[in-house]
């Protein structure tokens, strides 16, 4: 009968670790939670723009004296567009940028956001 207190050899530990780790990697996507988080952020960003009430801007006294009749202005946001991350090579060709490629190229994974802005005086 084997001794339950016996410690594993270095080779046994490596074999178990490699097989357990490999099995885990094959069964789980290690970055799925980050991708899900990013997608939720994009959805939430649309919601923030949709639900933000118009912002009222009132000029300070000095500006009001110079402008005459401007009492206030309202700014509101309309449709937003979030572009996919891209990069441009030395020849000027633009490519879609994937997170893995950004990491390997030591680039930031960023995208432009455009919003329709309505300004009412």
TORDRENDREN-966908 format. One record per residue: residue number from 1; residue in one letter; x, y, z of N, C-alpha, C, O in turn. Coordinates in pm, 1 decimal. Example, Ala and Ser with C-alpha at 12.3 -4.5 7.8 and 13.67 -1.06 7.14 Angstrom:
2
SITE/resi/resn/n_c1/n_c2/n_c3/ca_c1/ca_c2/ca_c3/c_c1/c_c2/c_c3/o_c1/o_c2/o_c3
SITE/1/A/1319.0/-569.0/780.0/1230.0/-450.0/780.0/1320.0/-330.0/780.0/1423.6/-331.9/846.5
SITE/2/S/1285.0/-225.0/708.0/1367.0/-106.0/714.0/1290.0/3.0/787.0/1340.9/113.8/803.9
end
This chain:
121
SITE/resi/resn/n_c1/n_c2/n_c3/ca_c1/ca_c2/ca_c3/c_c1/c_c2/c_c3/o_c1/o_c2/o_c3
SITE/1/X/83.7/-118.5/0.0/0.0/0.0/0.0/88.3/125.0/0.0/189.8/130.9/69.3
SITE/2/X/46.8/226.2/-80.4/125.7/349.0/-90.7/112.0/433.9/33.3/7.6/436.0/98.5
SITE/3/X/219.8/504.3/65.0/222.1/594.4/180.2/147.1/723.4/144.3/188.2/792.8/51.3
SITE/4/X/36.2/758.4/216.3/-40.6/879.1/184.6/37.4/1008.1/211.9/-0.1/1113.8/161.2
SITE/5/X/141.1/1001.7/287.9/222.2/1118.9/320.9/335.3/1142.2/220.9/408.0/1240.9/231.7
SITE/6/X/350.5/1053.2/124.7/458.8/1064.7/28.5/442.3/1191.2/-53.6/331.1/1222.7/-95.9
SITE/7/X/549.8/1264.1/-76.9/545.4/1384.0/-161.2/574.9/1344.7/-305.3/640.0/1243.7/-332.1
SITE/8/X/526.7/1425.1/-394.9/547.6/1397.0/-536.7/688.2/1435.9/-578.9/748.5/1528.3/-524.2
SITE/9/X/738.0/1364.3/-675.6/867.5/1401.7/-731.5/846.7/1523.3/-821.5/733.5/1558.3/-854.9
SITE/10/X/954.3/1585.6/-859.4/946.7/1702.5/-947.1/884.0/1665.5/-1081.4/804.0/1741.5/-1136.0
SITE/11/X/920.7/1548.4/-1134.4/862.7/1504.8/-1262.4/712.9/1479.6/-1249.6/636.2/1514.8/-1339.2
SITE/12/X/670.5/1418.5/-1138.0/527.6/1393.4/-1116.9/449.8/1523.9/-1104.5/340.7/1536.8/-1160.0
SITE/13/X/505.2/1620.2/-1032.1/440.3/1750.8/-1018.3/426.1/1819.3/-1154.1/320.4/1873.6/-1186.4
SITE/14/X/533.6/1816.3/-1233.5/531.1/1878.3/-1365.5/427.9/1809.3/-1454.6/352.7/1876.2/-1525.4
SITE/15/X/423.9/1677.6/-1451.6/328.3/1601.9/-1533.4/184.8/1638.2/-1495.5/101.7/1663.5/-1582.7
SITE/16/X/156.4/1640.5/-1366.7/20.7/1672.9/-1319.9/-14.2/1817.3/-1355.4/-122.8/1844.3/-1406.8
SITE/17/X/77.5/1909.6/-1328.2/50.7/2050.8/-1358.2/25.0/2071.1/-1507.5/-72.3/2136.0/-1545.9
SITE/18/X/112.2/2015.7/-1591.0/97.2/2032.9/-1735.7/-35.9/1978.3/-1784.7/-103.3/2042.1/-1865.5
SITE/19/X/-74.2/1860.9/-1736.5/-199.7/1800.6/-1781.5/-322.1/1874.6/-1728.1/-419.2/1894.1/-1801.2
SITE/20/X/-318.5/1915.4/-1603.3/-431.3/1990.0/-1545.8/-444.0/2125.4/-1613.9/-554.3/2166.3/-1650.2
SITE/21/X/-332.9/2195.2/-1631.6/-334.7/2326.2/-1696.9/-383.8/2313.8/-1841.1/-468.0/2392.2/-1884.7
SITE/22/X/-332.3/2217.2/-1914.2/-372.7/2197.7/-2053.7/-521.9/2167.2/-2061.7/-591.7/2220.2/-2148.2
SITE/23/X/-570.0/2083.6/-1973.6/-712.2/2049.2/-1971.3/-796.5/2172.8/-1942.3/-901.6/2192.1/-2003.5
SITE/24/X/-751.3/2256.2/-1849.8/-824.5/2378.4/-1815.3/-828.7/2474.0/-1934.2/-934.3/2528.1/-1966.9
SITE/25/X/-714.5/2494.6/-1998.5/-706.4/2585.6/-2112.7/-796.4/2537.9/-2225.9/-861.3/2618.9/-2292.2
SITE/26/X/-800.6/2407.4/-2248.2/-884.4/2352.7/-2354.9/-1033.3/2366.3/-2323.5/-1114.7/2380.3/-2414.8
SITE/27/X/-1069.6/2362.4/-2195.8/-1211.3/2367.5/-2159.3/-1261.3/2509.6/-2133.8/-1381.9/2533.9/-2140.0
SITE/28/X/-1173.0/2602.3/-2105.7/-1212.7/2739.8/-2073.5/-1140.1/2836.9/-2164.3/-1026.1/2813.7/-2204.6
SITE/29/X/-1207.7/2945.5/-2195.6/-1143.5/3054.6/-2267.6/-1089.4/3149.7/-2160.7/-1166.9/3209.8/-2086.3
SITE/30/X/-958.8/3163.3/-2152.8/-898.1/3240.8/-2044.6/-928.4/3390.0/-2050.5/-912.1/3459.2/-1950.0
SITE/31/X/-971.4/3441.0/-2163.4/-999.9/3584.6/-2172.9/-1149.3/3612.0/-2193.6/-1187.9/3725.9/-2219.7
SITE/32/X/-1232.2/3510.3/-2182.5/-1376.3/3529.3/-2205.7/-1433.7/3636.3/-2113.8/-1516.4/3716.6/-2156.9
SITE/33/X/-1390.9/3638.5/-1987.6/-1444.9/3738.2/-1894.9/-1405.3/3880.1/-1936.3/-1482.0/3973.9/-1914.8
SITE/34/X/-1287.3/3897.1/-1995.2/-1245.5/4029.2/-2040.6/-1324.0/4072.0/-2164.0/-1362.0/4188.4/-2176.1
SITE/35/X/-1348.0/3979.7/-2254.3/-1426.5/4009.8/-2374.3/-1570.0/4044.3/-2334.0/-1627.5/4140.7/-2384.6
SITE/36/X/-1626.9/3966.5/-2243.9/-1763.2/3994.4/-2196.2/-1770.0/4131.3/-2129.1/-1865.4/4206.5/-2149.2
SITE/37/X/-1669.0/4162.7/-2050.0/-1664.6/4292.4/-1982.6/-1658.1/4406.6/-2082.7/-1727.8/4506.7/-2066.4
SITE/38/X/-1575.8/4393.6/-2185.8/-1563.1/4496.4/-2289.3/-1695.6/4514.2/-2363.3/-1737.5/4627.1/-2388.8
SITE/39/X/-1761.4/4403.9/-2397.9/-1890.7/4411.5/-2466.8/-1997.6/4477.3/-2379.7/-2078.7/4555.0/-2430.0
SITE/40/X/-1998.6/4447.3/-2249.8/-2092.6/4513.2/-2158.1/-2063.6/4662.4/-2150.3/-2156.0/4743.7/-2146.0
SITE/41/X/-1934.7/4699.0/-2148.5/-1895.7/4840.4/-2146.8/-1953.1/4912.7/-2268.4/-2007.9/5022.1/-2255.0
SITE/42/X/-1941.2/4852.6/-2387.1/-1994.1/4916.1/-2508.1/-2145.0/4932.2/-2499.8/-2198.4/5037.1/-2536.0
SITE/43/X/-2214.3/4829.1/-2452.4/-2359.5/4838.7/-2435.6/-2395.9/4947.8/-2335.6/-2487.6/5026.4/-2359.4
SITE/44/X/-2324.4/4952.4/-2224.4/-2350.8/5053.4/-2121.9/-2321.4/5193.4/-2172.9/-2390.3/5288.5/-2136.0
SITE/45/X/-2220.3/5207.0/-2256.9/-2185.3/5337.4/-2311.9/-2300.3/5390.6/-2397.5/-2334.4/5508.5/-2388.4
SITE/46/X/-2359.9/5305.5/-2479.9/-2476.8/5346.2/-2558.6/-2589.3/5391.6/-2465.9/-2654.1/5493.0/-2491.6
SITE/47/X/-2612.2/5317.0/-2358.9/-2718.4/5349.9/-2264.4/-2693.0/5484.3/-2197.8/-2785.7/5563.5/-2181.3
SITE/48/X/-2569.0/5510.8/-2159.5/-2534.8/5637.8/-2095.3/-2566.9/5754.2/-2188.8/-2627.1/5852.8/-2146.2
SITE/49/X/-2527.5/5743.7/-2314.8/-2555.0/5850.6/-2410.4/-2705.4/5866.9/-2433.7/-2754.5/5979.2/-2445.3
SITE/50/X/-2778.2/5755.8/-2440.5/-2922.2/5762.2/-2464.6/-2997.1/5824.5/-2347.5/-3093.8/5898.0/-2367.8
SITE/51/X/-2953.6/5796.0/-2226.2/-3027.8/5839.2/-2108.2/-2977.5/5969.8/-2047.1/-3036.6/6019.0/-1950.9
SITE/52/X/-2871.4/6025.8/-2100.1/-2820.6/6151.0/-2045.0/-2913.4/6264.8/-2086.2/-2932.4/6288.8/-2205.5
SITE/53/X/-2971.2/6335.1/-1989.2/-3059.9/6447.1/-2025.2/-2976.8/6562.2/-2083.8/-2855.3/6567.4/-2064.7
SITE/54/X/-3042.5/6653.5/-2154.6/-2968.6/6768.1/-2209.1/-2896.5/6844.8/-2097.6/-2948.4/6861.1/-1987.2
SITE/55/X/-2777.6/6890.4/-2129.4/-2698.2/6967.8/-2034.0/-2725.0/7116.3/-2059.7/-2716.3/7162.7/-2173.4
SITE/56/X/-2756.8/7188.8/-1955.5/-2781.3/7331.9/-1968.9/-2655.0/7406.2/-1928.5/-2598.1/7383.1/-1821.8
SITE/57/X/-2613.3/7495.2/-2015.8/-2492.2/7573.8/-1991.0/-2533.3/7719.4/-1979.0/-2598.6/7774.3/-2067.8
SITE/58/X/-2494.5/7781.4/-1868.6/-2524.3/7922.5/-1847.4/-2393.1/8000.2/-1849.2/-2297.7/7963.1/-1781.0
SITE/59/X/-2388.4/8107.2/-1926.7/-2263.7/8183.3/-1934.5/-2237.4/8260.7/-1805.8/-2329.4/8295.9/-1732.0
SITE/60/X/-2108.9/8286.1/-1781.4/-2075.7/8369.6/-1666.2/-2110.8/8515.0/-1699.5/-2140.7/8547.1/-1814.5
SITE/61/X/-2107.1/8600.9/-1600.6/-2149.6/8740.6/-1617.4/-2070.2/8813.4/-1725.7/-2127.8/8888.3/-1804.6
SITE/62/X/-1939.7/8792.2/-1730.3/-1855.7/8861.4/-1828.0/-1894.7/8824.4/-1970.5/-1904.0/8912.0/-2056.5
SITE/63/X/-1917.6/8696.1/-1997.0/-1956.2/8651.9/-2131.0/-2095.2/8704.5/-2166.2/-2119.5/8746.4/-2279.4
SITE/64/X/-2185.5/8702.2/-2069.5/-2322.2/8748.1/-2093.5/-2324.0/8895.6/-2132.9/-2401.7/8935.6/-2219.5
SITE/65/X/-2239.2/8976.1/-2069.9/-2232.9/9119.1/-2103.2/-2182.6/9138.9/-2245.8/-2231.7/9227.0/-2316.4
SITE/66/X/-2086.3/9059.0/-2289.2/-2031.7/9072.7/-2425.1/-2125.8/9017.7/-2531.0/-2133.3/9072.8/-2640.8
SITE/67/X/-2197.8/8910.3/-2500.6/-2280.4/8845.3/-2602.7/-2418.2/8907.8/-2614.9/-2485.6/8890.1/-2716.5
SITE/68/X/-2459.5/8978.4/-2516.0/-2591.1/9042.4/-2523.6/-2700.3/8956.6/-2465.9/-2719.7/8954.1/-2344.4
SITE/69/X/-2773.0/8885.2/-2551.9/-2895.2/8819.2/-2506.6/-2882.3/8670.3/-2475.7/-2983.3/8606.3/-2446.2
SITE/70/X/-2764.4/8613.6/-2481.1/-2749.8/8469.1/-2456.5/-2766.2/8439.2/-2307.7/-2680.5/8472.6/-2225.8
SITE/71/X/-2880.5/8374.3/-2274.4/-2905.8/8338.3/-2134.2/-2855.2/8198.1/-2100.8/-2799.2/8174.4/-1993.8
SITE/72/X/-2876.1/8106.3/-2194.0/-2829.7/7969.1/-2170.8/-2828.9/7893.2/-2302.9/-2883.0/7938.3/-2403.9
SITE/73/X/-2766.5/7777.8/-2298.5/-2762.7/7688.7/-2414.6/-2780.9/7546.8/-2364.0/-2749.3/7515.8/-2249.2
SITE/74/X/-2832.5/7461.0/-2451.3/-2848.5/7320.5/-2415.1/-2768.8/7233.9/-2511.4/-2768.3/7255.4/-2632.6
SITE/75/X/-2702.0/7135.7/-2453.4/-2625.2/7040.0/-2532.4/-2682.8/6901.7/-2503.0/-2699.9/6863.7/-2387.1
SITE/76/X/-2712.5/6827.2/-2609.4/-2760.1/6690.1/-2591.0/-2689.3/6599.5/-2691.7/-2641.0/6644.0/-2795.8
SITE/77/X/-2685.2/6473.7/-2657.5/-2617.2/6375.3/-2741.5/-2719.5/6289.9/-2813.7/-2821.4/6250.9/-2756.7
SITE/78/X/-2691.0/6261.3/-2940.0/-2777.4/6174.8/-3019.6/-2709.8/6040.7/-3040.5/-2651.8/5983.5/-2948.2
SITE/79/X/-2717.8/5992.2/-3161.2/-2661.7/5861.3/-3197.7/-2509.7/5860.4/-3177.8/-2441.2/5957.3/-3210.8
SITE/80/X/-2458.6/5750.7/-3124.0/-2313.0/5736.0/-3114.2/-2268.7/5619.0/-3200.7/-2342.8/5523.1/-3222.3
SITE/81/X/-2147.2/5629.6/-3249.0/-2087.7/5523.1/-3329.1/-1952.1/5490.2/-3268.8/-1868.5/5578.5/-3249.8
SITE/82/X/-1931.3/5364.3/-3239.2/-1803.8/5318.2/-3186.5/-1736.3/5238.9/-3296.9/-1786.6/5134.6/-3338.7
SITE/83/X/-1623.0/5287.9/-3344.0/-1550.9/5222.9/-3453.6/-1470.4/5104.7/-3400.3/-1438.1/5097.6/-3281.7
SITE/84/X/-1439.4/5014.0/-3489.3/-1352.3/4901.9/-3452.0/-1207.7/4951.9/-3450.1/-1170.5/5036.8/-3531.1
SITE/85/X/-1126.4/4900.1/-3358.7/-985.6/4940.6/-3355.8/-914.5/4905.0/-3486.7/-934.1/4796.4/-3541.2
SITE/86/X/-833.6/4995.7/-3535.3/-757.8/4973.4/-3658.8/-615.2/5022.5/-3638.7/-584.5/5092.5/-3542.2
SITE/87/X/-530.2/4984.6/-3730.7/-393.4/5037.1/-3734.8/-354.2/5053.2/-3880.7/-408.5/4986.3/-3968.7
SITE/88/X/-259.0/5142.9/-3905.5/-214.3/5171.3/-4041.7/-67.2/5135.1/-4052.8/14.6/5177.5/-3971.2
SITE/89/X/-33.6/5055.4/-4155.7/105.9/5015.3/-4174.4/184.4/5125.6/-4246.4/129.0/5230.2/-4280.1
SITE/90/X/312.8/5101.2/-4269.2/401.3/5201.8/-4328.7/363.7/5236.1/-4471.9/398.6/5343.6/-4520.8
SITE/91/X/293.0/5146.5/-4539.8/250.6/5173.7/-4677.7/118.4/5250.4/-4682.5/72.1/5287.2/-4790.4
SITE/92/X/57.2/5274.7/-4565.8/-68.0/5349.4/-4560.2/-192.4/5263.1/-4564.5/-303.3/5316.0/-4572.0
SITE/93/X/-177.0/5131.2/-4559.9/-291.5/5040.7/-4559.5/-346.0/5029.6/-4417.9/-270.2/5011.1/-4322.8
SITE/94/X/-478.2/5041.2/-4404.2/-542.1/5031.7/-4273.0/-595.6/4890.5/-4253.4/-659.2/4833.7/-4342.3
SITE/95/X/-568.9/4835.1/-4136.0/-607.8/4698.7/-4101.3/-690.6/4700.2/-3973.2/-672.6/4786.5/-3887.3
SITE/96/X/-781.9/4603.0/-3961.5/-850.1/4584.4/-3833.4/-748.1/4535.9/-3731.9/-660.0/4456.4/-3764.6
SITE/97/X/-760.0/4583.3/-3610.1/-666.0/4547.2/-3504.4/-734.5/4454.3/-3405.8/-840.9/4486.6/-3353.1
SITE/98/X/-674.4/4339.8/-3381.1/-725.0/4245.3/-3282.7/-646.1/4261.4/-3153.0/-530.5/4303.5/-3156.5
SITE/99/X/-706.4/4228.7/-3038.7/-636.6/4246.0/-2910.8/-500.3/4176.4/-2905.0/-403.8/4233.5/-2854.1
SITE/100/X/-492.1/4054.4/-2956.4/-365.5/3980.5/-2953.5/-259.0/4052.1/-3034.9/-144.1/4063.5/-2992.4
SITE/101/X/-298.1/4099.9/-3151.4/-203.1/4171.3/-3237.3/-156.3/4300.6/-3170.6/-38.6/4335.8/-3178.0
SITE/102/X/-248.2/4370.1/-3106.3/-211.4/4493.8/-3036.0/-107.7/4464.1/-2927.8/-9.9/4537.4/-2912.6
SITE/103/X/-129.6/4357.2/-2853.9/-34.2/4321.0/-2747.4/101.4/4285.2/-2806.3/204.4/4330.0/-2755.9
SITE/104/X/102.7/4204.7/-2912.9/229.5/4162.2/-2973.1/305.5/4279.4/-3035.7/428.6/4281.3/-3035.6
SITE/105/X/231.4/4377.2/-3089.2/295.0/4493.8/-3151.5/320.9/4607.2/-3051.4/371.6/4713.4/-3087.4
SITE/106/X/285.2/4582.1/-2925.6/300.0/4682.4/-2819.3/225.0/4810.6/-2854.6/276.0/4921.6/-2839.5
SITE/107/X/101.0/4791.0/-2902.6/13.7/4901.6/-2938.5/-102.8/4905.4/-2839.2/-132.7/4805.4/-2774.0
SITE/108/X/-167.3/5019.9/-2828.2/-287.7/5025.3/-2747.1/-405.1/4976.3/-2830.4/-408.9/4995.7/-2951.9
SITE/109/X/-499.1/4913.9/-2765.0/-619.8/4864.9/-2832.2/-727.3/4969.3/-2809.6/-806.5/4959.2/-2715.9
SITE/110/X/-729.8/5070.8/-2896.8/-825.7/5179.7/-2878.7/-908.9/5199.3/-3004.0/-873.4/5153.9/-3112.7
SITE/111/X/-1019.7/5267.4/-2985.8/-1111.1/5291.5/-3097.1/-1168.3/5431.9/-3084.8/-1175.5/5488.5/-2975.8
SITE/112/X/-1208.1/5486.1/-3197.2/-1270.4/5618.0/-3199.0/-1419.0/5605.4/-3166.1/-1483.7/5506.8/-3201.4
SITE/113/X/-1471.6/5706.9/-3098.0/-1613.8/5714.9/-3067.0/-1664.2/5847.0/-3124.5/-1608.5/5953.3/-3097.2
SITE/114/X/-1769.2/5838.7/-3203.8/-1830.4/5957.2/-3262.3/-1971.5/5972.2/-3208.8/-2042.6/5872.9/-3193.5
SITE/115/X/-2013.1/6094.4/-3180.4/-2148.0/6119.0/-3130.0/-2208.9/6238.4/-3201.2/-2141.0/6337.0/-3229.9
SITE/116/X/-2338.8/6227.9/-3229.4/-2412.5/6343.0/-3279.1/-2438.2/6434.1/-3158.9/-2490.2/6390.0/-3056.4
SITE/117/X/-2401.8/6559.1/-3172.3/-2421.7/6655.4/-3063.8/-2518.2/6762.4/-3111.5/-2497.3/6824.9/-3215.5
SITE/118/X/-2622.6/6782.5/-3035.4/-2722.1/6885.8/-3066.6/-2700.2/7003.1/-2972.4/-2692.1/6987.4/-2850.5
SITE/119/X/-2690.9/7120.8/-3032.5/-2664.2/7243.1/-2954.9/-2780.8/7338.0/-2977.2/-2807.3/7377.8/-3090.7
SITE/120/X/-2850.3/7374.4/-2871.2/-2967.3/7461.6/-2881.5/-2942.0/7588.0/-2799.8/-2911.0/7581.4/-2680.9
SITE/121/X/-2955.7/7702.8/-2865.3/-2932.2/7830.8/-2797.5/-3065.0/7894.2/-2766.1/-3069.6/8003.0/-2708.8
end
